[in-house]
Amino acid sequence: MRPTPALLALRGPLRVVLADAARLAEQVDATRTGRAGPIRIPATTYPQVATFIAEAIAEYAARYPGAPLPTRVPIGTATVYDALARGEIDITAGVPPAGYGFASAPLYEVRVVALGPGISGGTIDVRELADRPLAVLSADYQSRRELDAALRAEHLVPLIAYEDVHPEALIVLARRGVAVAVVVSDALPLDPGMPIAELRHHGKPLGGRLSLLWRDETTLSTSARRFRDVILETAATGARVPVKRRAHAASRPRRRQASRAR
């Protein structure tokens, strides 16, 4: 058997195709065994969430040496569910939304809280914020939308003094007495340094149970499934320090009621 001139002319491209096929087979095997594969999670500006996820990443890296670490995708908390549904991210944390049908597992409770001038801790109804200057997150964040919905239900228009995507900027304004910062409890620094009040609407706290969410088991890579399991184990071991304890310590010198926010 002799190769024809036409086959000889294709020898170079065929070698490239066969080499690519070999590399593809290797990549498929690496993804199947967890040595490769995407772990896409949304970026966060929340200090406590970032610390919690970093602890999970460190545990994952120790448990699976050489495995790919998660990559961050910049997405606001209000649009993260659409990104998960479209397959732009693999795992996220949030209060389970209605109408999506994601798989989920509970992590811990989160609350929308207020701190700053005139806030003495304990609880405060959203109606008491109507005439106060507020420092809030942008409308891309779920906690901001929940606050706006509660105010609209009372036919109130908030006095927005400052808006940002970085909760730490809102905390600075609260500390300096410029405005009341409204954030989710996970956005608080480890030591807020001032009393924290849990926001309520008709006696019901704003917020809910934070859960880990993913589309379904079949859409997760092996590495993403392993990282999901590490996150859930990290939450179960209590690696995250409750905000309630820190808020109590910050408020004690003022002899005020400790915050119930976590």
Secondary structure, DSSP 8 states (H G I E B T S, - for coil): ----HHHHHTHHHHHHHHHHHHHHHHHHHHHHHTSS---EEE----HHHHHHHHHHHHHHHHHSTT----EEE---TTTHHHHHHHTS-S-EEES--TTS--EEEEEEEEEEEEESTT--SEEEEGGGGTTSEEEEE-TTSHHHHHHHHHHHHTT---EEEEEES-HHHHHHHHHTTS-EEEEEGGGS-S---S--EEEEETTEESEEEEEEEES-GGGS-HHHHHHHHHHHHHHHTT-S--HHHHHHHHHGGGT-------
